[in-house]
Amino acid sequence: MEPAAKKPRRSWTREEETRLLQHYFRARNDASLRSDKGIKSKAWTLIISRLGEDGVDADKVSI
């Protein structure tokens, strides 16, 4: 039996990457979304929805 093929990783354009980082840093500066080691899981959900509003197709797996 052959192992299942791995799903190829998502490639990001420079613009998409910039938008992701902008949303991440905004969340990192928000005290309600910040944690000791980064941001809380609800912040990632918010980032994904904001990326969707920007026209970027992303999910938690691709980030």
C-alpha positions as CSV (number, residue, x, y, z in Angstrom):
1,M,0.0,0.0,0.0
2,E,1.4,3.4,-1.0
3,P,1.4,6.3,1.5
4,A,-0.9,9.1,0.8
5,A,0.6,11.9,-1.2
6,K,1.3,15.1,0.8
7,K,-0.6,18.2,0.0
8,P,1.7,20.8,-1.6
9,R,2.4,23.8,0.6
10,R,0.7,27.0,-0.2
11,S,2.9,29.7,-1.9
12,W,2.4,33.3,-0.9
13,T,2.9,36.4,-3.0
14,R,4.9,39.2,-1.5
15,E,1.7,41.3,-1.2
16,E,-0.2,38.4,0.6
17,E,2.8,38.0,3.0
18,T,2.8,41.7,3.8
19,R,-0.9,41.7,4.5
20,L,-0.5,38.6,6.8
21,L,2.3,40.3,8.7
22,Q,0.3,43.6,9.0
23,H,-2.7,41.8,10.5
24,Y,-0.4,39.7,12.8
25,F,1.3,42.8,14.2
26,R,-2.0,44.6,14.7
27,A,-3.2,41.6,16.7
28,R,0.1,41.4,18.6
29,N,-0.3,45.0,19.7
30,D,-3.9,44.4,20.9
31,A,-3.8,43.5,24.6
32,S,-6.9,41.3,24.3
33,L,-5.3,39.2,21.6
34,R,-1.7,39.0,22.8
35,S,-0.2,36.2,24.7
36,D,3.2,35.6,26.3
37,K,4.5,33.8,23.2
38,G,2.6,35.5,20.4
39,I,-1.1,35.8,19.8
40,K,-4.1,33.8,21.0
41,S,-6.0,31.3,18.8
42,K,-8.9,33.7,18.4
43,A,-6.5,36.2,16.9
44,W,-5.6,33.7,14.2
45,T,-9.3,33.3,13.4
46,L,-9.6,37.0,13.2
47,I,-6.5,37.3,10.9
48,I,-7.9,34.6,8.6
49,S,-11.2,36.4,8.3
50,R,-9.5,39.7,7.6
51,L,-7.3,38.1,4.9
52,G,-10.5,36.8,3.4
53,E,-11.9,40.3,3.3
54,D,-8.6,41.4,1.5
55,G,-9.2,38.6,-1.1
56,V,-6.5,36.3,0.2
57,D,-7.6,32.6,0.3
58,A,-6.1,31.3,3.5
59,D,-6.9,28.9,6.3
60,K,-5.2,27.9,9.6
61,V,-3.4,25.0,7.9
62,S,-1.8,27.2,5.2
63,I,-0.7,29.8,7.8
